[in-house]
Amino acid sequence: MRDSPEGRVVDAVLAFLKLKNVFAWRNNSGATVAGEGASRRFVRYGLVGSSDILGILPDGQFLGIECKSPTGRTTKAQEAFLDEIEGRGGLAILARDVNDVLCAFGKYRHGYTWRKH
């Protein structure tokens, strides 16, 4: 389990998705300094603003979940990423706890039907 408040949300949401048999994974993005001396360089990895959790719902719909602590704030890049997912028919969720994900999924109707919250 991660020690940060947002890390705990990520872990809880991933555990919930696994129980619901949703194909999902932790998506890492960020930056670091690699190397030493003259070979030292700045390295960015992942897409800026991409959600903490990405996945595919059982009906084939794309899933993006941005996890935040109760007081955490999204960046403009994170909001833009969630907007892109929704705009293209995917399910985009801002989750401060597992209940936010449960709410977004709604109730099953006629097999796998997902609703945005």
N, C-alpha and C positions, 0 to 999 in steps of 0.2 A: 504494500500500500504506500502511496506517495504521502509525504508529510505536509504538503501545502493544502490549503482549503480547496483550491481548484483541482488539485491532483486527486483529492478524495472524491470529488464529484465525478471526475473522469473514471476512476476505478469503480464507483458504484454504478454508473451508467453502463459501463462495459459489462459488468456482471449481470445487470438486468437484461441487456440485449442478448447476452449468451443464453440466459434462461428462456428468452422468447424466441430463440433460434434465429436471430437476425445476424447475418453476415456483416460484421463491423470490426473496425480496427482503430487503434490509436494512430493519429496522424501527427507526426512531429514536424515542426517548422521553427526556424529561428536563425541564429547566427552565432559564430564563435571565432576565435582567433586560433589558427593552426600553425604549427611549426615553431621554429626558434631561430633567432638571429636574422640573417639575411633572407632566409626562406619563410619567415613569419608572414602570414597573410590573413586577411579577413575572409571568412567563408560563410555564405548564406545557404541554408538548405530548406527545402519545402517551399510551397507557394505562400507568399506573404498574405496573411489574413485567412488562410484556409482553416477550416474547423478542426477542433481537437479530435473529434471522432468522425470517421467517414464510414459509409456502409451501403449495402443494397438490401432493401426490404424484400420480403418473400414474393411480392408481386412485381419485382424488378425496379421499383422506384428508388432513385438515388436518395441517400440520407446524409445529412450533415448536422452535427451537433456541436455547438460551441458551449463549452462548460465554463461557468464562472462561479465564484463564491457569492454568498448573498449580497456582498457590497461591490463585487468586481464589475468593471465596466468594459464594454466592447470597444474596440478601436474602429475607426472608419473602414479600414481594410476588412475587418471581420464582418462588419455589417454588410459591406458590399458583397462579400463572398456568400453570406446567407441569402441576400437578395437575388444573386445569380442563381442559386439552387432553386429557390421558390419560383423565380421567373421562368425557369426551364422545366417546371413540373415536378421538382423534387420536394422532399420534406426537409425543411430547415428549422432547427430548434435551438433556442437559447435555453440551456438547462442550468438551473442553480441547485437542483436536486433531482432525484429520480422521478419524483412526482410530476415535474415539468414534462418529462419524456412520456410518462404514462398518459398524461392529459393530452399531449399532442397526438398520440397514437389513436386516442378515442376507443370506441368499441368495434369489435369485429362484426362485419355484416357480410353475409354470403361469401365466406372464405376470407381472403386477405384484402380488406379494405382499410386504408389508412386515411386519416383526416388531419389537416393542419389545425393547430389550436389558435 
